[in-house]
Amino acid sequence: MKTIVNKTRRPLKIELSQGRVLRLGPAKEGQITTHDAERESLKRIVEAGDVEIIDDGSPGAGRGSKGPAGMAKSQGHQRQFSGSKRGDR
C-alpha cells in the first residue's frame, strides 16, 4: 500500500483501477495499492505536482502514522461517548 497526499487547495477526484474513484480533499491523504500508483494517469498528476505518493513499505518514509500520545491518527470527527444521562441509573 502507498499513501497519496493532495498538495493542492482544491479537492481531487482520482480514477483508480476497476472503476474505483479516490476523492481527496485539500491537504488530505489516502491509501492506494501499488498497482494503482503505477497507472499512467496517476503518474501525470504526480509530475504536475498536484499529489505526492509516499511508499509505506520503506522504513522512515511514513509521515508519522501515530500521534504524540502513540494513538493512531484518524480523519473526521471523533465520537465522544459519555454514557446516557437518562434511563436506568
Residue frames as qw, qx, qy, qz and C-alpha x, y, z in Angstrom:
[[0.000, 0.889, 0.457, 0.000, 0.00, 0.00, 0.00],
 [0.397, 0.169, 0.003, 0.902, 1.07, 3.54, -0.68],
 [0.064, -0.728, -0.450, 0.512, -0.10, 6.83, 0.77],
 [0.312, 0.489, 0.377, 0.722, -1.16, 9.61, -1.58],
 [0.199, -0.584, -0.361, 0.700, -1.28, 13.23, -0.37],
 [0.289, 0.817, 0.400, 0.298, -3.20, 16.06, -2.05],
 [0.481, -0.209, -0.068, 0.848, -0.85, 19.07, -2.32],
 [0.027, 0.423, 0.367, 0.828, -3.43, 21.45, -3.83],
 [0.164, 0.109, 0.470, -0.860, -6.03, 23.70, -2.24],
 [0.654, 0.114, -0.192, -0.723, -8.85, 22.05, -4.15],
 [0.777, -0.085, 0.584, -0.218, -10.49, 18.63, -3.86],
 [0.207, 0.432, -0.760, -0.439, -9.25, 16.00, -6.31],
 [0.895, 0.125, 0.267, -0.336, -11.06, 13.09, -7.92],
 [0.001, -0.551, 0.798, 0.243, -8.56, 10.37, -8.90],
 [0.891, 0.179, -0.187, -0.372, -9.59, 7.47, -11.14],
 [0.373, -0.462, 0.803, -0.046, -8.26, 4.11, -9.95],
 [0.206, 0.118, -0.908, -0.345, -8.39, 0.61, -11.42],
 [0.093, -0.344, -0.934, 0.030, -11.61, -1.44, -11.57],
 [0.138, -0.667, -0.471, -0.561, -13.72, 1.72, -11.84],
 [0.500, -0.638, -0.426, 0.402, -12.90, 2.92, -8.34],
 [0.175, 0.783, 0.026, 0.597, -12.50, 6.61, -7.53],
 [0.544, -0.357, -0.419, 0.633, -10.47, 8.24, -4.75],
 [0.011, -0.876, -0.195, -0.441, -11.68, 11.64, -3.63],
 [0.601, -0.209, -0.331, 0.697, -9.12, 13.67, -1.69],
 [0.102, -0.965, -0.240, 0.013, -9.86, 16.97, -0.03],
 [0.282, 0.840, -0.290, 0.361, -7.28, 19.76, 0.15],
 [0.005, 0.615, -0.685, 0.391, -4.15, 18.64, 2.05],
 [0.848, -0.215, 0.332, -0.352, -5.74, 15.24, 2.85],
 [0.081, 0.446, -0.876, -0.168, -4.20, 11.81, 2.38],
 [0.904, 0.053, 0.108, -0.411, -5.48, 8.40, 1.38],
 [0.472, -0.363, 0.785, 0.173, -4.16, 4.94, 0.60],
 [0.750, 0.486, -0.214, -0.393, -3.88, 3.28, -2.80],
 [0.946, -0.075, 0.278, 0.149, -2.47, -0.03, -3.97],
 [0.395, -0.487, 0.509, 0.590, 0.96, -0.28, -5.54],
 [0.421, 0.347, 0.725, 0.421, -0.70, -1.30, -8.81],
 [0.129, 0.907, 0.400, 0.027, -2.79, 1.92, -8.85],
 [0.297, -0.821, 0.169, 0.457, 0.31, 4.02, -8.12],
 [0.430, -0.216, 0.640, 0.599, 1.86, 2.77, -11.36],
 [0.440, 0.693, 0.569, 0.057, -1.05, 3.92, -13.57],
 [0.424, 0.282, 0.251, 0.823, -0.13, 6.41, -16.29],
 [0.155, -0.789, -0.335, -0.491, -2.95, 8.80, -15.34],
 [0.620, -0.762, -0.129, 0.136, -1.70, 8.98, -11.75],
 [0.692, -0.130, 0.120, 0.700, 1.91, 9.47, -12.86],
 [0.228, 0.571, 0.276, 0.739, 0.84, 12.59, -14.79],
 [0.403, -0.850, -0.216, -0.262, -0.82, 14.05, -11.70],
 [0.753, -0.518, -0.003, 0.407, 2.34, 13.38, -9.65],
 [0.573, 0.155, 0.213, 0.776, 4.55, 15.02, -12.29],
 [0.006, -0.740, -0.282, -0.610, 2.27, 18.07, -12.29],
 [0.189, 0.203, -0.539, 0.795, 2.87, 18.39, -8.53],
 [0.558, -0.415, -0.178, -0.697, -0.79, 18.04, -7.52],
 [0.895, -0.407, 0.001, -0.185, -0.18, 14.93, -5.39],
 [0.063, 0.628, -0.760, 0.158, 2.71, 13.19, -3.65],
 [0.929, -0.100, -0.310, -0.174, 3.00, 9.42, -3.27],
 [0.228, -0.644, 0.664, -0.306, 4.72, 8.03, -0.18],
 [0.693, 0.097, -0.711, -0.075, 5.79, 4.39, -0.02],
 [0.672, -0.585, 0.185, -0.415, 4.57, 2.93, 3.28],
 [0.982, -0.014, -0.160, 0.099, 6.78, -0.16, 2.91],
 [0.594, 0.410, -0.353, 0.596, 10.14, 1.56, 3.39],
 [0.540, -0.569, -0.435, 0.442, 11.29, 2.40, 6.93],
 [0.284, -0.437, -0.074, 0.850, 11.30, 6.07, 7.82],
 [0.062, 0.217, 0.537, 0.813, 9.20, 7.01, 4.78],
 [0.201, -0.678, -0.705, -0.059, 5.97, 7.40, 6.75],
 [0.007, -0.612, 0.001, -0.791, 4.65, 10.74, 7.81],
 [0.061, -0.122, 0.698, -0.703, 4.20, 9.51, 11.38],
 [0.449, -0.326, -0.684, -0.474, 1.08, 7.41, 11.46],
 [0.513, -0.549, -0.611, 0.250, 0.80, 7.85, 15.19],
 [0.103, -0.900, -0.074, -0.416, 0.11, 10.99, 17.11],
 [0.081, 0.643, -0.544, 0.533, 2.10, 12.38, 20.04],
 [0.633, -0.371, 0.480, -0.481, 0.32, 10.14, 22.53],
 [0.166, -0.222, 0.953, 0.125, 1.05, 6.99, 20.48],
 [0.548, 0.434, 0.636, -0.326, -2.53, 6.74, 19.24],
 [0.401, 0.247, 0.653, 0.593, -3.27, 6.35, 15.54],
 [0.153, 0.260, -0.052, -0.952, -4.45, 9.42, 13.64],
 [0.284, 0.489, 0.817, 0.113, -7.89, 9.44, 12.13],
 [0.008, 0.158, 0.290, 0.944, -9.77, 11.84, 9.94],
 [0.394, -0.530, -0.527, -0.535, -13.07, 13.48, 10.73],
 [0.430, -0.569, 0.262, -0.651, -14.87, 13.91, 13.99],
 [0.258, 0.097, -0.922, 0.271, -14.44, 11.54, 16.88],
 [0.592, -0.525, -0.463, -0.399, -17.49, 10.13, 18.60],
 [0.009, 0.345, -0.630, 0.696, -17.48, 11.09, 22.22],
 [0.649, -0.379, -0.608, -0.256, -19.39, 8.60, 24.31],
 [0.043, -0.366, 0.568, -0.736, -20.06, 9.64, 27.84],
 [0.056, -0.263, -0.930, 0.248, -23.00, 7.36, 28.53],
 [0.204, -0.604, -0.563, -0.527, -26.68, 8.09, 28.72],
 [0.029, -0.174, 0.433, -0.884, -27.95, 10.67, 31.17],
 [0.680, -0.101, 0.055, -0.724, -31.41, 9.13, 31.13],
 [0.804, 0.045, -0.557, -0.203, -32.83, 5.69, 31.78],
 [0.871, -0.401, -0.260, 0.114, -31.62, 3.17, 34.32],
 [0.068, 0.828, -0.406, 0.382, -29.17, 4.56, 36.81]]
